[in-house]
């Protein structure tokens, strides 16, 4: 089982966020960067596989201030030695795929081959609609949405992904898509240096281009998609060799998606699939749950649930939801003392094989020293019981 830390990240405590307009406070952002640095260095020392950041914009509320995950990746990589860095993920429908290919390839070289590449479709319309306005018909699409907005979003996502992979694996590329034409028709280019040292030009017209540098890892960095919850997304990930990361889902839905990935990919059940879980460890269950209430549960109620993120927990047969006690007991979250978290992780592993575990770090809303203790206890006292040893 490979373990990774996942950050939104937020920049304030619950009280600081509730005071309003936390995203405007530079002091909170500076503090966030310092906290992330300390937590990443500790995770690096303890042997965690990777650390990942999301992409969101305009978050004046103080949550998810991660408008450039590649820059955050580089910031962390320059302070660590071995931990991998990635994005969960870059929202492709709102991005220029050529720039994404360049940026991640640069990150891969600058980190000595420690880059992961994670791509998402985007759902928050406040920013996706603005950032994607030059791509006609592309808007944010909420989880499990199946309509014209979702179809356009998926089409743009998949086209951009194909173009990025082409940029990484082919010396010179030409691409004729719905959203992107590479090169633009009729672009003139008459330069002796290109004739002597380059390529891609015929009769003074650009016919193909080279996106450089190519990634250090061959053929490209490992690929991930958060947070897949539909059969269409799972099938696409399985076909493309992308690790699909599932949010907490009802055990029936979770099992079905695992089976879809295995059947589509031809791989063993669980190979190529990861799960996301909140992680809070303290000396007692009561202390951990109090920290969880002021972080994950607070954020869920005011931010994530309005976007539909709890719908995956609905029983597909009878429409019921797990009780709070079942949610904690059955490993849909990892919150409690060391022994409790071990039992929760055992419950999750009993349902499906665990290839990847992504641990959601609610930085800011959980005090820095409490998260540092969580990171340490999970690596030194929980994971060894599952055959994962901390770094020497």
N, C-alpha and C positions, 0 to 999 in steps of 0.2 A: 504494500500500500504506500503510495506516494502522498505526501502531505504538503499543502500549500496554504499560505495566508492570503486572504482576500480583503481588500480595503475599498470603501466607497470613494474617498474618505470624508468624514465630517470634521468640522473645525471647532465645535463647541460642546460643552456639557448640555444636558437637557435644560438646565436653568438658563444658560447663555443663549441657547436656541429659542427658548420660549420668550426671552426678552425682546426678540425681534431683530431682523436684518443682520444676523450674525455674519453672513457672507461678505459684508462690507468691512469687517474688522480685520485689518492687517495684522494686529497682534495675535489674533486667534489663528490666522493662517501660518504665521511664523512659528507659533507654538506647535501646530500640527506637524510641520516639517521636522521640527526637532524630535517630537515623539516618534514619528515614523522612522527616523534615522536610528534611534535607540532600539526600537522593536525589530527593525530589519537586521541590525548587527547581531542582536541576540539570536534571532532565528537562523542567521548564517552560521553562527558558532555552534548552534544546537543541531544542525543538520537538516533543517526543513528544505524541501525540494525547491520551492519557488515562492514568489510574492507577486501579486497581481493587483492592478488598479482598473477601475471602470472609467468610462467616458461620459460626462454630462456637462452641461453649460448653463449659465445664468442662474445658478442655484443660490440666490440671495438668502434663502432660508437657513443656510449653513450646513446642509447635508449634501453629500456627493460633490464636493468641490474637487473635481478631478477632470479638468477640461482638456488636459494633454497627458494621457497615461504614459506615452513614450518618454516624455521629459521626466516624469516621476520615476519611470524605470531607470533612466540613466542616472538620475540623482541618487537613487538607492544603490545602483551597481557600482558607482564610484566610491562608495563607502563600505563595500562588502567584498568578499573574496570568491565565494563559490555559489551562492544562492542564485537561482535563475530569476529573471524578471520578465513580466509579461503584462498583457492587457486583457481584461474581461469586461467588455472588450471594446475595441474601436468600432464605432457605429458606421458601417460601410455605406448605407444609403445616403448619409450626409457628408461623405468624405470624397476627396479626389483619390482614387485608388493608386494612381501613379505616385503621388506623394507618400501615401501609406507604404507602398512597396519600398521606396527610397528610405523613409524614416526607420522602418524596422530593420532593413539591411544595414543601415548605418549603426543602429543600436546593437545589432549582432556583432559587428566588428569592434565597436567601442567597448563591449563587455567581454570580448574574447570568446564569443560563441555561447553566451548565457541567455540569449533572448528567446522568449516564447512569443507566439503570435496568436492573439485572440480577437475574434470578430463577432459583433452583435448586430442585430437588425434595428434596434431603436424603438422606443415606445412613448417617450415623453414629448408630446406634440409642441409644447412651448418652445423647445429648442430645435427639435428635428425639423419642424416645419420651416423654421428660419434658416437653419444651416443647409437644408436640402432644397431651398427655393429655386435653385438653378436647375434642378433635376425634376422635370415636370411630373406631377402626380405622386410624388413621394412625400409621405407624412409618417409621423410616429404611428405605430400599430401596437395596441395593448396586447398583453399576453393572451393567448388562445383566441385572438380575433381572426375571423375567417370571412373577410369581405373584400371589396375592391381596394380599400386602403392597404390591407394586409397583402393582397396579391401584388400590388405595385411595389411595396416595400420589399417583398421577398425577391421579386424579379431583379430589382436594383442591387440587392445584397448579393445574389448569386452571380450577376454579371461582374460586379466589382471584384468579387472573390476570384473568378476565373482570370480576370485581367491581372490581379496581383500575383497569382501563382505563375502566370505566363511571364510577367516581368522578372520573377526570380529564377526561372528555369530555362529561359531562352535568351540567346545572345542578342538577337535583334528581333523586335516584335512588330507585328501589324495586327490591328484588332478592329473589327467592324461590328459593333454592338448597337443595342437600342439607345443606350445612354452615352456611350463613349466611342469615338472614332480615333484611332491611332494609326498613322498620323492624320491630322486634319487634311482634307482633300486639297491638293494643289499647292502645298506649301513649297515655295522655291528655296533652294539652298545650293549656292555655287561657291564653294570654298575649297581652295587647293588643299588645305590641311585635311579635310574630310576625304578628298580623292586619294591622298597619299597614306593617311593613317587611320581612316575611319571606314564607314560603310553605311548602307541604307539609303543611298541616293542614286537615282537613275535619271539621266538626262536632265539634271538640274532640279529634280523634284524629289522631295522626301517620300520614300516608300516604306521605311521602317525606322525604328529608333531603338537605341540601347538604353535601358534603364539601369543605371549604375550608382553605387556598387551592387554586385550580387551579394546575397547573404554569405557569411562565413560558414555557417552550417549548410550541408548539402543534403537534399536539394534545397531545403529552406528550414527555418525554425519549426519546432513542433506546433501544431495547430489546435486551437480550442474554440468552442462556442458556448458562451453562457446565455441564458440559463434555459436550456431546451426543455420544452414541456409538451410539444405536439409531435404526433407521429411523423408529420412531414419534415420537421426539423431533424428528428432523430434519423430518419432515412437518409436525408441529405448528408448529415455528419458521417454516417456509416459509409456512404458511397465515396465520400471525399477524403476519408482517412482523418477526420477531425474528431478530437476527443470532445464528446458531448457532456456538459456539466448540468446535472439536473438539480433544480431547487427542491426543497422539501415537497414531496408529493405523496398522496395517499398510496399505501402499499400496493394496491391493485394497479394503479396507474403506473407507479414506479416499475413494477415487475413487467408490465406490458411493454414499456418503452425499452427496458433492458433487452427483452426478447426480440423486439423489432430491430434494435441495433445489431444484435448477434446474428439474426437471420439475414439481414441485409449485407453485413460485412463478411460473414463467414467466419468470424472470430469467436472465441470462447465467450460465454456469458460473462459480462462485466468488463471484458477487455476493451478499452477505449471509451469507457463511461466513468464519469466522476459524479460525486454528490457534493452539494453545498450544505454546510451546517453552521449555525451559530455556535460559538465556543466561548464559554465563560467558566473558569475553574476558580474556586475559592476554598477556604478551610472548611466551610459548612455549606450545605445545600441552601440554607436560608440566605446567607450572604451572597452566594452566586445568583440566586433568583432575584434578589433585590437589585443587583447590578444589571441583570438581564431586563428587568422591568423598566429601568430608567434608560435603557439603550435600545435593544432590539424591539421590545414590545412597544415602547414609546414611538420609535420610528415606524414600526409596522402600522400602528393605528392612525398616525397623522400623515403618513407619506406613502407607504407601499400598498396597504390594503385598498385605498381608493383607486389604485391602478389595476386591481384585480389579482394581486399576487397570492391570495389565499385560496383562490378557486381550485388550484391543483390539489388541495387537501380534501376536497369533497369526495365522498364515496361514490364512484361512478354508477353503482347499482341502486342505492337507496337515498342518495343526496345528503347523508348525514356527515357531520364533521367530527373529528376526534375531540374529546374533551381536553381541557388543559392538562389534566393528569396523564391522559394517554399520550399527548404530544410530548411530554417530558419523559415518560416511562419508555416509550417505544422508539426512542432514538431519532425523532424528527428534529431534535436540537440536542446539543451537548452542553448542558448547564448543570453545575453542581459541584460536589466535592470530587476528588480523584476517583473514589470508588463508584460514585454515582455516574460519572462520565464514562467510566469503563463499562458499566452495565448498559448505558445508553448506546455506546458504540457497538457493543456486542449485539444489541437488539437490531441495530441497523445492518450489521454484517450478517446476521442470521437470515435476513430477507433476500439480500443480493450480495454478490461478491464486490468487494471494495478495491478498485484499481486506483482511484484518485479520491482524496478527501480535501476539499477546499474549506478552510475554516474562516468564517466571517468575523473580522475584527472590528468591533464598533469603537474605533478610536475616537477620542474626544468625549463621547458620551459615557465611556468607561474610563476612569482615571488611568493615566499612563502607568503608574506603578502596579495597578491591578492587572492591566493587560500584559505587562512584562511577566508577572507571576503566572498568568494563564499560559503564556507561551512556554515558559520554563517547565511548569508542571506537566503540560501535555506531552512535551518531548521527553522528559526524564522519568515520569511516573505512569503515564497512560500508554503511550505508544510502545514502550518495551513489552507490555503485556500482549501486544498484537504482533510481536516479532520485528518491530521497527526500533532500532537502537539509535540513541543520540550520537552525534559526531564525537569522535575521540578528542 
